[in-house]
Amino acid sequence: MTSAIRRLAAGLPRDPGVYRFRDARGRVLYVGRATELRARVGSYGGDLRDRRHLRRMVPAVTRIEAVACESVHEAAWLERNLLEESLPRWNRTAGGEEVPAYLRLDARPATAGLRLTHEAGPPVAGVRIFGPYLGGTRARLAVSALHRAHPLAAAGSGLTGAERELAARRGVSAADRENLAEAVAAVLRRDPVAVAAARRSLETVRDRAATALAFEMAGRVQEEIRALEWVTAAQQVTTLEPVDVTVQGWADGWLVSFAVRAGRVRSWSQRRSARPPQEPPPAWAGFARRNAELAATLARLAQ
């Protein structure tokens, strides 16, 4: 089966995504996620190295299915959601080790700032919640990155004397609070101009630190840049909006369906279908079409 896995893997894109293996009876054996689908799935045709516990599974694999995602973050969420619904025999844990987190943007004068929270909580005037994100450590680093780029907390009214002095050195005052809050919100909404500007600001800090031989500082800022990339990466398989919808895509006789429940993609199925379904919601159209085409490609390769 290892040669068949390599052959099927050649039909996968180099995108991040989620894959699953089925046996001859159609049972799901394993669900995994990949930074690059083609390389990850193809690696099952090798010696498996740190995944030796899966060696007995590989000969039973007769079919490979995959979902191409917009980002590694999206793939991580999709894998987690699917494994929370159903844990295949060869998976060890349901959903991975990352801790879900939210970012709480507070624009109120006395408590201005961006903070990590593990619960979205009820609506509060002057406070916006963004997320969810996977990985508390990454989320904390993203908070640090955004405070460095847009120091909203330094524009609050509840600062100590020392904090006011530091804010003045940075050229920040209470008059900047609303603009700084909106700048942070624009980044967390994934506005491409705002994200690029924040990244450039951080890269400038990093490069100055490296020039001054402050390599520990430069390394810290580089970690913040990666964390900011994580939280601003395209991701729609887990959202704050409690949406219930079935998303379907069709291509070359294959129908792919994703069940979204309370804002999360909870299940994924695919089958032959002679008739295309209704068009998916516009926000899902590209996702549905791309993965229906992928299902059809893998089906042809399996023949």
C-alpha positions in Angstrom: 0.0 0.0 0.0 3.0 2.4 0.5 3.4 2.8 -3.2 -0.3 3.5 -3.6 -0.1 6.2 -0.9 2.8 7.9 -2.7 0.8 7.7 -6.0 -2.3 9.2 -4.4 -0.3 11.8 -2.5 1.0 13.1 -5.9 -2.6 14.3 -6.6 -2.7 16.4 -3.4 -2.0 20.1 -3.5 0.9 21.7 -1.6 -1.6 23.5 0.6 -2.2 23.1 4.3 -5.1 20.9 5.1 -6.7 17.8 6.8 -6.5 14.3 5.5 -8.0 11.0 6.5 -7.4 7.3 5.7 -10.1 4.7 5.1 -9.9 0.9 5.0 -11.6 -1.5 2.5 -14.8 -1.4 4.5 -15.0 2.4 4.3 -14.1 2.9 8.0 -12.1 6.0 8.9 -8.7 4.8 10.3 -7.0 8.1 11.0 -7.4 11.9 10.7 -4.5 14.2 10.5 -3.5 17.7 9.6 -0.7 18.9 7.4 1.3 22.1 6.7 1.7 20.7 3.2 -0.8 17.9 2.2 1.3 16.3 -0.5 4.5 16.0 1.6 2.7 14.9 4.7 0.5 12.2 3.2 3.4 11.0 1.0 5.5 10.5 4.1 3.3 7.6 5.1 5.0 5.7 2.3 8.3 5.9 4.1 9.6 4.6 7.5 7.3 6.9 9.5 10.1 7.7 11.9 8.4 9.4 14.9 5.1 7.8 13.9 6.1 4.2 14.2 2.8 3.3 16.0 1.1 3.8 12.7 3.1 1.2 10.8 0.4 -1.4 11.3 -2.3 0.9 10.1 -0.7 1.7 6.7 -1.3 -1.7 5.0 -5.0 -1.3 5.8 -5.4 2.0 4.0 -7.3 1.7 0.7 -8.6 5.3 0.3 -7.3 8.8 1.0 -9.5 11.8 1.4 -8.4 15.4 2.0 -9.6 19.0 2.6 -7.4 21.8 1.4 -7.4 24.8 3.8 -6.5 28.4 3.5 -4.0 28.3 6.4 -2.3 25.9 8.8 -4.4 27.6 11.5 -7.6 26.6 9.6 -6.3 23.1 9.2 -5.6 22.9 13.0 -9.2 23.9 13.8 -10.7 21.6 11.3 -8.7 18.6 12.6 -9.7 19.5 16.2 -13.4 19.8 15.3 -13.5 16.5 13.4 -11.7 14.6 16.2 -13.9 16.1 18.9 -16.9 14.6 17.0 -15.4 11.2 16.3 -12.1 9.7 17.3 -10.8 7.1 14.8 -9.0 4.0 16.0 -5.5 5.2 15.2 -5.8 8.7 16.6 -4.5 9.1 20.1 -6.1 12.4 21.2 -9.2 14.3 20.4 -8.3 17.7 19.0 -4.6 18.2 19.7 -2.9 20.0 22.5 -3.5 23.6 21.6 -5.7 25.6 24.0 -8.5 27.7 22.4 -8.2 31.4 23.2 -9.9 34.7 22.4 -8.5 38.3 22.3 -10.5 40.9 24.2 -10.1 44.4 22.8 -11.1 47.0 25.4 -11.5 50.6 24.2 -12.8 52.0 27.4 -10.7 54.8 28.9 -10.0 53.2 32.3 -9.3 49.7 31.1 -8.0 50.2 27.5 -5.9 47.4 26.1 -5.8 44.0 24.4 -5.9 40.9 26.6 -6.1 37.2 26.2 -9.1 35.3 27.6 -10.2 31.7 27.4 -13.9 32.5 27.4 -15.7 34.8 24.9 -18.1 35.9 27.7 -21.2 38.1 27.4 -21.3 41.3 25.3 -19.9 44.4 27.1 -20.1 47.9 25.8 -16.8 49.2 24.6 -15.3 45.7 24.4 -14.9 43.5 21.2 -14.0 39.8 21.2 -11.9 38.3 18.4 -11.2 34.7 17.8 -11.2 31.9 18.6 -7.6 31.0 18.1 -5.8 27.8 18.8 -2.8 28.1 21.1 -2.6 30.2 24.3 1.1 30.9 23.8 0.7 32.1 20.3 -2.2 34.3 21.4 -0.2 35.9 24.2 2.7 36.6 21.8 0.2 38.2 19.4 -1.0 40.4 22.2 2.5 41.5 22.8 3.1 42.1 19.1 0.0 44.3 18.8 0.9 46.3 21.9 4.3 46.9 20.4 2.8 48.0 17.1 -0.2 49.9 18.5 0.2 50.6 22.3 -3.4 51.0 23.2 -2.8 50.2 26.9 -0.6 53.3 27.1 -3.5 55.5 26.0 -5.7 54.6 29.0 -6.7 56.9 31.8 -5.8 54.6 34.6 -2.0 54.7 34.2 0.5 55.1 37.1 3.0 57.9 37.0 5.7 55.7 35.6 3.4 54.3 33.0 2.4 57.8 31.9 6.1 58.7 31.6 6.7 55.6 29.4 3.7 56.5 27.3 5.0 60.0 26.8 8.3 58.6 25.6 6.5 56.6 23.0 4.5 59.7 21.9 1.2 58.2 23.1 -1.6 60.0 25.0 -5.2 59.5 26.0 -6.2 61.4 22.8 -4.8 58.5 20.7 -7.0 55.8 22.4 -9.8 55.5 19.8 -7.4 55.5 16.9 -5.2 52.9 18.5 -8.2 50.7 19.3 -9.4 50.9 15.7 -5.9 50.1 14.4 -5.8 46.9 16.6 -9.3 46.0 15.5 -8.3 46.4 11.8 -5.4 43.9 12.3 -7.6 41.4 14.1 -10.3 41.7 11.3 -7.5 40.6 9.0 -7.5 43.8 6.9 -4.5 43.2 4.6 -3.2 46.8 4.8 -3.4 46.9 8.6 -1.8 43.5 8.9 1.1 44.4 6.6 1.7 47.7 8.4 1.8 46.0 11.8 4.3 43.4 10.4 6.5 46.2 9.0 6.5 47.9 12.3 7.6 44.7 14.1 10.2 43.9 11.5 11.7 47.4 12.0 12.0 46.8 15.8 13.5 43.3 15.2 16.1 44.6 12.7 17.1 47.4 15.0 17.6 45.0 17.8 19.7 42.7 15.7 21.8 45.6 14.5 22.4 46.6 18.1 23.4 42.9 18.8 20.4 42.5 21.1 19.7 39.1 19.7 17.4 37.9 22.5 15.2 40.9 21.8 15.3 40.3 18.1 14.4 36.6 18.6 11.4 37.6 20.8 10.1 40.0 18.2 10.4 37.4 15.5 8.3 35.0 17.6 5.7 37.8 17.9 5.7 38.2 14.2 5.0 34.5 13.7 2.2 34.7 16.3 0.6 37.6 14.6 0.7 35.7 11.3 -1.1 32.8 13.1 -4.0 34.9 14.5 -4.4 36.9 11.2 -4.3 33.8 8.9 -7.5 33.1 6.9 -9.7 30.8 9.0 -13.5 30.1 8.7 -14.0 26.6 10.0 -14.4 27.9 13.6 -16.0 31.3 14.2 -17.7 33.3 17.0 -21.0 33.4 15.0 -23.3 30.5 16.0 -24.1 29.7 12.4 -25.8 26.4 11.4 -25.5 25.6 7.7 -24.6 22.7 5.4 -22.0 23.7 2.9 -21.8 21.6 -0.3 -19.6 21.6 -3.3 -19.8 19.5 -6.5 -17.2 18.6 -9.2 -17.0 15.9 -11.8 -19.6 13.6 -10.2 -18.4 14.1 -6.6 -20.4 15.8 -3.8 -18.6 17.1 -0.7 -20.5 18.2 2.3 -19.5 20.1 5.5 -21.9 20.4 8.4 -21.4 23.7 10.2 -23.0 23.7 13.7 -22.8 26.7 16.1 -20.1 28.2 13.9 -17.8 25.1 13.7 -17.4 22.6 10.8 -18.3 19.5 12.7 -18.4 16.8 10.0 -17.2 16.2 6.4 -18.5 13.7 4.0 -18.1 13.0 0.3 -19.9 10.7 -2.2 -20.7 10.2 -5.8 -23.6 12.4 -7.0 -25.1 12.8 -10.5 -26.6 16.2 -9.7 -24.9 19.3 -8.3 -26.4 20.7 -5.1 -27.6 24.2 -4.5 -24.9 26.8 -4.5 -23.1 27.2 -1.2 -23.2 30.5 0.7 -20.9 33.0 -1.1 -18.3 33.0 1.8 -18.0 29.2 1.4 -18.1 29.0 -2.4 -14.3 28.8 -3.0 -13.8 26.4 -0.1 -16.6 24.1 -1.4 -15.5 24.1 -5.0 -11.8 23.6 -4.3 -12.5 20.6 -2.1 -15.0 19.0 -4.4 -12.4 19.2 -7.2 -9.9 17.6 -4.9 -12.3 14.8 -4.0 -12.8 14.1 -7.7 -9.0 14.1 -8.4 -8.3 11.6 -5.6 -11.2 9.4 -6.8 -9.7 9.3 -10.3 -6.3 8.4 -9.0 -7.7 5.6 -6.9 -9.3 3.8 -9.9 
